[in-house]
Amino acid sequence: MKEFLNYLKSNYHYAENTLIEKEKQVLLWKNLCSGKQNFDKISTAELLKIVALQQKKYTLITVNNQLKTIEQYFEYLQLQGKRKDHPLKNFRIKTAKKPLLTGFLTEEELQDIEKEFREIKHKKGQFKLFEKRNRIILGLLIYQGLSSGCLRELKVKDIDLQKGIIKVPQATESRLKERNLPLEASQILELYQYINEIRTELLQISKTVKATDKLFIVSEKTKLSSITSQIRKQINIENLQLIRNSRINLWLKQYNLREVQYKAGFRYLRSLEYFNQTELENLKQEIEKYIS
């Protein structure tokens, strides 16, 4: 075993902790052999039985890490002339693919959601202010497809009413990139009223927040997630992510893949793989050209 560890250290430059872990993995697999089996001469079929056994005990990531070590061990045996064949070359357990997103909302359905939300009767007083704030948030979800992370990071300066654009900040927890998106004409007037009047009033009635540059004022007791959760319940949707996904799906019908990638804030083009299957079939060659 010492010679094998020296081989790993020389060829892969692993740290001492990694070498110790790999030694444990090989010894573990050797101990799983029956008394009649010689691990160094074990067949592929017998190894697959051990793989199946390990799958019942460990996650796919852990088993695949073990498989990498076992593969290296048999490579070492081949180089030493102790074995001619390799029983488990390039063998990994494939992880299940993410399911394709389905059940997208149409443009008409998205606009109906906004229209019905406007018609909901709210209480008077400060609740009227909350209603107008929530209407702004819903509009940014519907027309710009913003994630909750981006909504939370938005600042007043990110709204350029003169140019009619919103500078969407990056959302680190969801790895979304910053981008500039156009505002709908109907959003500009409401955002102007919100920034210059409503937001100021909301800041005045806030007991815990006295000053902030964030577009949407939230405190430790009232987080943005509680606001979006309230909106979700009012429009009767299981998950607000459906609205963002639906907007991205609609963009796929209007723009090329690079434009949609930018608008959605995706770092990688392959993030679009999980959307409409029909769109993917139509754009398959273009996708392969970009990510190859």
SVG drawing of the C-alpha trace seen along z (x, -y; Angstrom):
<svg xmlns="http://www.w3.org/2000/svg" viewBox="-62 -62 69 81">
<polyline fill="none" stroke="black" stroke-width="0.4" points="0.0,0.0 2.9,-2.3 4.1,-2.0 0.6,-2.9 0.5,-6.0 3.9,-7.0 2.6,-6.5 -0.4,-8.8 1.9,-11.4 4.3,-11.4 1.7,-11.5 -1.2,-13.4 0.5,-15.5 -2.2,-14.9 -2.0,-16.4 -1.3,-14.1 -4.9,-14.1 -6.1,-13.1 -3.6,-10.2 -4.8,-9.0 -8.4,-9.1 -7.5,-7.2 -5.7,-4.5 -8.9,-4.0 -11.0,-3.7 -8.8,-1.0 -8.7,0.9 -12.5,0.6 -13.0,2.2 -10.5,4.9 -12.3,5.8 -15.6,6.1 -14.2,9.0 -15.1,12.5 -12.4,14.8 -11.9,16.5 -11.5,13.3 -8.1,11.6 -8.9,7.9 -5.9,7.3 -7.3,10.0 -11.0,9.3 -13.2,9.3 -15.4,6.4 -18.6,8.4 -17.4,8.8 -16.4,5.2 -19.9,4.1 -21.4,6.1 -19.3,4.0 -20.4,0.9 -24.1,1.9 -23.3,2.5 -21.7,-0.9 -24.6,-2.6 -26.9,-1.4 -24.6,-2.9 -23.3,-6.2 -24.3,-9.0 -23.5,-9.0 -20.8,-11.6 -19.1,-9.5 -19.3,-6.3 -17.9,-8.1 -15.0,-9.4 -14.3,-5.9 -14.5,-4.7 -11.9,-7.2 -9.5,-5.9 -10.1,-2.3 -9.5,-3.2 -6.2,-4.7 -5.3,-1.6 -5.8,0.7 -3.9,-1.7 -1.0,-1.4 -1.2,2.4 -1.1,2.3 2.0,0.1 3.7,2.5 2.9,5.4 0.8,7.0 -2.3,6.9 -2.8,6.8 -6.4,5.6 -8.3,2.8 -11.6,4.0 -13.2,0.6 -11.7,-2.0 -13.6,-5.3 -16.6,-3.9 -18.8,-6.4 -22.4,-6.3 -24.3,-8.9 -26.3,-11.4 -30.0,-11.8 -30.6,-14.8 -32.7,-17.6 -36.3,-17.3 -37.3,-19.7 -39.3,-22.6 -42.9,-22.4 -46.2,-24.1 -45.1,-27.6 -47.5,-30.5 -48.3,-32.4 -47.9,-36.1 -51.7,-36.5 -51.8,-34.5 -48.9,-36.6 -50.8,-39.8 -54.0,-38.4 -52.1,-37.7 -51.0,-41.3 -54.5,-42.6 -56.2,-40.4 -53.7,-41.5 -54.5,-45.1 -58.2,-44.4 -57.7,-42.8 -59.3,-45.0 -56.8,-46.0 -57.2,-47.7 -56.7,-51.5 -53.9,-53.4 -50.4,-52.0 -51.7,-48.8 -52.4,-50.8 -48.7,-51.6 -47.8,-47.9 -50.2,-47.2 -48.4,-49.6 -45.0,-48.3 -46.1,-44.7 -47.5,-45.7 -44.0,-47.0 -42.4,-43.8 -44.9,-41.6 -44.3,-43.7 -40.5,-43.1 -41.2,-39.4 -43.5,-39.3 -41.7,-41.6 -38.1,-41.4 -38.1,-37.8 -36.2,-38.9 -35.2,-36.3 -35.9,-37.0 -32.1,-37.4 -31.9,-40.2 -35.0,-41.9 -33.4,-41.8 -30.2,-43.5 -31.9,-46.2 -31.0,-49.8 -32.8,-53.0 -29.9,-54.0 -30.4,-50.9 -33.6,-52.4 -32.9,-54.7 -36.3,-56.2 -34.9,-58.6 -33.5,-55.8 -36.3,-53.5 -34.0,-50.7 -33.3,-48.7 -29.7,-47.8 -30.2,-44.4 -27.5,-43.5 -25.9,-40.1 -27.4,-37.6 -24.6,-35.7 -26.6,-32.9 -28.1,-31.9 -25.0,-32.9 -26.9,-35.3 -24.9,-38.0 -25.8,-41.7 -27.5,-43.0 -29.5,-46.0 -33.1,-45.3 -35.7,-47.7 -38.7,-48.7 -42.3,-48.6 -43.9,-52.0 -46.5,-51.2 -43.7,-50.5 -41.9,-53.8 -44.7,-56.0 -45.4,-53.6 -41.7,-53.3 -41.4,-57.1 -44.3,-57.4 -42.9,-54.6 -39.4,-56.0 -40.4,-59.6 -43.5,-59.1 -44.4,-55.6 -40.9,-54.5 -40.4,-57.6 -43.6,-57.0 -42.7,-53.4 -39.4,-54.5 -41.1,-56.9 -43.4,-54.3 -40.7,-51.7 -39.7,-51.3 -36.4,-49.5 -35.1,-51.0 -34.2,-54.7 -32.0,-54.8 -31.2,-52.5 -30.3,-52.6 -32.3,-49.4 -35.2,-49.8 -37.4,-47.7 -37.3,-48.4 -37.1,-45.4 -36.3,-44.9 -35.1,-42.0 -38.7,-41.1 -40.0,-41.7 -37.8,-40.1 -38.3,-40.2 -39.2,-36.5 -42.3,-37.2 -43.4,-39.9 -43.0,-37.7 -44.7,-34.8 -47.7,-37.1 -47.8,-38.0 -47.5,-34.3 -50.6,-33.5 -52.6,-36.4 -52.0,-35.3 -52.5,-31.7 -49.2,-30.3 -47.3,-27.5 -43.9,-29.0 -43.0,-32.5 -40.1,-30.8 -42.8,-29.7 -43.2,-33.4 -39.5,-33.8 -39.3,-30.5 -42.3,-31.5 -40.7,-34.9 -37.4,-33.1 -39.4,-30.6 -41.2,-33.5 -37.8,-35.2 -36.7,-32.0 -39.4,-32.6 -38.3,-36.1 -34.5,-36.3 -31.4,-34.3 -29.8,-32.2 -27.1,-34.6 -29.6,-37.4 -31.8,-35.2 -28.8,-34.1 -28.0,-37.8 -31.5,-38.8 -31.9,-35.9 -28.5,-36.6 -27.2,-33.1 -23.5,-32.5 -23.7,-29.5 -25.6,-28.9 -26.4,-25.4 -28.7,-26.8 -31.3,-27.1 -31.3,-23.3 -33.9,-22.8 -36.6,-24.9 -39.1,-24.1 -38.2,-20.9 -39.7,-22.2 -37.6,-25.3 -34.5,-23.1 -35.3,-20.9 -35.6,-23.9 -32.4,-25.4 -30.4,-22.3 -27.7,-23.0 -27.2,-26.5 -26.9,-25.3 -24.2,-22.8 -22.4,-25.4 -22.2,-27.7 -21.2,-25.2 -18.9,-23.0"/>
</svg>
